[in-house]
Amino acid sequence: MIGLNIGGVPEHFNYPWRLAIEEGRLKKLGLDIHWSDMSGGTGQMIRGLENGSIDIAVLLTEGITKAVLEGLDVKILQVYVTSPLHWGIHVPFKSDIQNVSELEDKIFAISREGSGSQLMAYVKADQEGWDISKLKFNIIGDVYGGLWALQNDQAQAFLWEKYTTYPFCQQEKCRYIDEVVTPWPCFVIAVRNEVYEKHSDLLNEMCQVINTTAEEVKANPETANSISWRYNLPIEQTKAWLADVDWNYQGDSYPEAFADVVKYLLKLNLINEEQSKDWNSKLFFK
């Protein structure tokens, strides 16, 4: 039995992983997987991959792409979720802010440097035509830190997946004003290079099991109820999310999507020309 540590956000996107682990589907391959909830998101997982506390991560496409091109000794196994992520743009519940245009020059709460919450703030700023060099950030750790920052005037905006934050909006801990949608598949599975070199065949089989489990989850009429209960999401919100989401059922590679990610990171000056060279061989195993 091969023991591996994997990190992912404690959110509904990872239901197929939790199901496959709990039902023993991965143990049948000879894999003993220890799952760690990473409430700090992609930034926390990048640090975990960097220091070896996790071997595999299920994390945001743009975040891991940037980290790998900057030299992280990790590569992408495959795209995990093929649909885009809907990032809700949240402001303090009692603030006077009504429109995204009012957020220029305001402070954005982000989970960590290089996190999706930071990168998508750059994307939205670019879409709005703001000077991205003037963006201001407050690092807050996780979604609860973001809510605290909004409630205590330590930030005026916070980007997070909108279905995850819906209950907090209902509790008047923040207010949703708009969203920004990733222009690429939102989640990938990444692994440390040394782990892949030892267990490549097993890891590829692992991905096939996850893809099959995800396909079953998508087709199962009881999935919405299961996810609603497990992740404490209203059933109607869960159904809406499930209708929009698609996992990578066939294990397709989506090279054109990564070309778009690299192009966008270059445009936003988040990587340089040298780092972007030969990006395909840097990001993927041959």
N, C-alpha and C positions, 0 to 999 in steps of 0.2 A: 504493500500500500504506500503510495506517494503522498506525503502531506504538503499542502500548499496553502498559503494565506492569501485571501482575496479581499479587496476593499470595494465598496460601492455606497452610493447614497441610500439612506433608509427611506426610499420612496417607491411608489407604485411601478416605476419602470423596471425595477429589479425583481418583481414577483416571479418571473420564470426561473431566475437563479435560486430564489429561496425554495421554490417548489421542487426543483431538481435536486437540491441538497437534502431537503427534508424527506423526499420520497426515495432517497438512496440511489438515484439514477447515476450519479457520478461515482459512487463507491463501486458500482458494478464495473466501472472502467479501471478500478484500482486507484482511484483518487480520493483522498481524505481531505476535503475542502473545509477550511475554517473561514467563515465569512465575518468581516468586521464592518459594522455600520460607520460610515465616514460622514458625519453631519457637517463637517467643514467643506465638503464637496471636492471638486477637482484639485484645488490647491493643496488640500490635505493629502489627497492620494498621490500627487506628484512627489510630495515630501516623503511619503511612505515608500514609494518605489525607489526613490533616491537613497534612502537610508536602509533599505532592505527589510523593513518591518512588514511589508506586503510584497508578494511575488507577482500578483495579477491585480489589475484595477479595471473597473467599469466606469469610465469617466468621459467628460465632454470632449468632443472631437477637436474643437479649436484649442482647448487648453493643453491637451497632450501633444498635439501637432506642434505648437509653439515650444513646449518643453523639449521634445525630441530634437527639433531643429536647432535648439540652443545647446544640445550636447547631452541630454539625459540618456543613459545607457539602457534604453527601452525601445521596443518596437510594437507596432499595432498588429494584433492577430487578425481582427476583422471588425467591420462595422457591426454594432449590436442593435441599435434602434435606427431605422432608416428614415423615419419621419422627423421633421424639425421640432425643436423645442420652443414652446411658447413662454417667453420670459415676461412675467407681469412686472409692470413698473409701478412701484408702491411709494406712497408719500405718507407723512404723519396723518393720522385720521382726522385731527382737528385743524390741520393747516389750511391755508387759503389757496394752495396750489391746485389748479384744475387741469392744466395742460402741460404736456412735455416741454413745450417751448419755455415755460417758466423755470425749468430746471438748469438752464445754462448758468454756469458759475456756481451752482450749488454743490454740496458734498454728497458723494455716493458712498453708501455702506457696501463693503465687499468682504467676502469671507476670508480671502488671502490674496497675496500678490500672484498674478497669473491665473486666478480663478475665472470660471465662467461669468460670475457676477461682475468682475472687472472687465473682461474682454467684451462682453455684450454691452457694457456701458460705452466702451469705445465705438462699437458698431452703431449704437443708437446716436451717439454724438456725431459720427460721420454722416449718418443719414439726415440729421438735422442741420448739417453744415456748420457745426460749432468748431472752434479751434481745439482739437483733441489734446494739444500740449498743455492746455489750461485746466484739464479735468482734475478734480480733487477727490481723494478717497480717504475713507476711514476703515481700517481693517477690524472686523468685528467677530470673526471666527465661524459663525454658522447662522442659520435662519433666526435663531432666538437672539443672537447678538444684533442682527439687523433690525429686528423689531424693537429691541431696547434702544438702539441708536436713534430710530425714528421717534420713539416716545420721549427721549431725553434730549432732543435737539442736537444730537451728535452727528446727524446726517439728515438730509432732506429728501433722499431718494434711495431706493433699494430694489434691485432686480433679482427676482427668484422665480422658479417655475410656478405658473399661476394657479395650477390645481392644488399644489402643496400649500400655497398661502391662502387659498380661499377660506378655510375655517378661521384664520386669523383676521381676515377682512370682516367676516361675520361677527367676530368678537370685538370689533372696533379697535384692534391693535395696529392696524394700518389701513390705507385706502388705495384701491387699485384705480389707476387713471388711464392706463394704456398698456400696450404690450409691444415687444420686439421679437420677431421670429427668426431663428437661425436659418441662414440660407444654405444649409447642408444637413446631412444626417446627424443626429445630435449626440449619440453615445457610441463609443467604441470599446473593445476589449484590448487592453495592452498588457504586455508581460516584460519582465526584466530579461535582457538578452541571455544572461547566464542560465536562467531557468529554462528558457526555450531550447537552448543548445543541449540540455540534458533530457528534456521531455517533450520534444517537438511533436511526435506522433500522438502522444497522449493528450497534449493540449489541443491539437486539431480535432481529436475525437470529442474532447470536452465541448468545444464550440458546436459541433454537430448536435450533441445532446441538448445544449441550451437552445439552439435554433429550433429543434423539433418541439421542445417543451413550449417555447414561445408561440409556435404555430398552433399547438393544442390550446394554449391559454386564450389566444385570439378567437378561436372557433367555439370555445365552451360557453354556452349561454349563462352559466353560473359565475363566470369570471367577475362580472361587475359587482355582484354581491360579495364575493370573497375579498376583492380588493377594497371595497368600501369598508368592510368590517376590519380588515387587517390594518389598513392605513388611516382609518378614522376620517374617511372622505364621504361627503354626502353622495347618495346613490346617483342622483341625476348628474352631478359633476363627474362622477366616475364613469358613467355611461358616455358622456360627452367626450371625455378624455380617451376612452377605449375606442370610440369610433374614429378618432383622429390618429391614433398611434399605430405604427407598424414596426415589428421587429424584422431582423434579417433572416427570414426563414430558409433561404437557400445558401446563405454564406457568401453572397456576392461581394465584390471588392470595392466598387464605386470609385475608381481612380479619378474621374472627373470632379467628384465632390471635393477631394483633397486638393486638387489643382485650384479650386475656388477658395478653399481655406487658406492656402499658402499665398495666393494673390491678395486676399483681404488682409492677412497679417502684414504683408509687405506694404500695402497701401497705408495701413495705420501706423507704420514704423514700429511694429511690435517685434519684427525680426528684420535682419538686414539682407542685402543681396547675397552675400557670401553664405549665410546660413541657409538660404533658400535653394542654393545650387544642389542639383541631384537629389531633390527632396524625396523622390520615390524610393530610392534605395536606402535612404536614411529612415524612412517611416515604416517600411515593411520588410518582413523576412523574405528572402529569395526562394 
